[in-house]
Amino acid sequence: MNVRHVLVLPDRDAAEEVAQEAVDRFGLPEEPQLVRDALAGEDDAEDAQWLVVVEDPRERFDPTALDDLAAEYEGWLEAP
């Protein structure tokens, strides 16, 4: 089963930093995907959250550690 962890960050800069830190900290084979998530009803880029999508096909990443990483950048790990 392919598990996908989604970290929610407040802006693109934070998402880019978390993606790079995830590679360094968890030994990811490649940088996670970044996705812009506009808040419902908002068109302004200022009102967007950014998602860092970490693929975990072997279920080897600790969700608590991923949540802690996101929290360092004012984000969180989205519950499955």
For each residue, the residues with C-beta under 8 A, 3 or more apart:
1: 59
2: 55 56 57
3: 55 56 57 59 80
4: 53 54 55 56
5: 53 54 56 61 63 66 77 78
6: 51 52 53 54 77 78
7: 15 18 22 51 52 53 54 66 67 69 70 75 76 77 78
8: 37 49 50 51 70 75 76 77 78
9: 14 15 18 49 50 51 52 70 73 74 75
10: 14 49 50 73 74 75
11: 14 15 48 49 50
12: 15 16 34 36 50
13: 16 17
14: 9 10 11 17 18 50 73 74 75
15: 7 9 11 12 18 19 34 50 51 52
16: 12 13 19 20 34
17: 13 14 20 21 73
18: 7 9 14 15 21 22 52 69 70 73 75
19: 15 16 22 23 31 32 34 52
20: 16 17 23 24 31
21: 17 18 24 25 69
22: 7 18 19 25 26 28 31 32 52 54 66 69
23: 19 20 26 27 28 30 31 32
24: 20 21
25: 21 22 65 69
26: 22 23 54 61 65 66
27: 23
28: 22 23 31 32 54
29:
30: 23
31: 19 20 22 23 28
32: 19 22 23 28 52 53 54 55
33: 52 53
34: 12 15 16 19 50 51 52 53
35: 50 51 53
36: 12 45 48 49 50 51
37: 8 48 49 50 51
38: 42 43 47 48
39: 42 47 48 49
40:
41:
42: 38 39 47 48
43: 38 47
44: 47 48
45: 36 48
46:
47: 38 39 42 43 44
48: 11 36 37 38 39 42 44 45
49: 8 9 10 11 36 37 39
50: 8 9 10 11 12 14 15 34 35 36 37
51: 6 7 8 9 15 34 35 36 37 78
52: 6 7 9 15 18 19 22 32 33 34 70
53: 4 5 6 7 32 33 34 35
54: 4 5 6 7 22 26 28 32 61 66
55: 2 3 4 32
56: 2 3 4 5 59 60 61
57: 2 3
58:
59: 1 3 56
60: 56
61: 5 26 54 56 65 66
62: 65 66
63: 5 66 67 77
64: 67 68
65: 25 26 61 62 68 69
66: 5 7 22 26 54 61 62 63 69 70 77
67: 7 63 64 70 71 76 77
68: 64 65 71 72
69: 7 18 21 22 25 65 66 72 73
70: 7 8 9 18 52 66 67 73 75 76 77
71: 67 68 74 75 76
72: 68 69
73: 9 10 14 17 18 69 70
74: 9 10 14 71
75: 7 8 9 10 14 18 70 71
76: 7 8 67 70 71
77: 5 6 7 8 63 66 67 70
78: 5 6 7 8 51
79:
80: 3
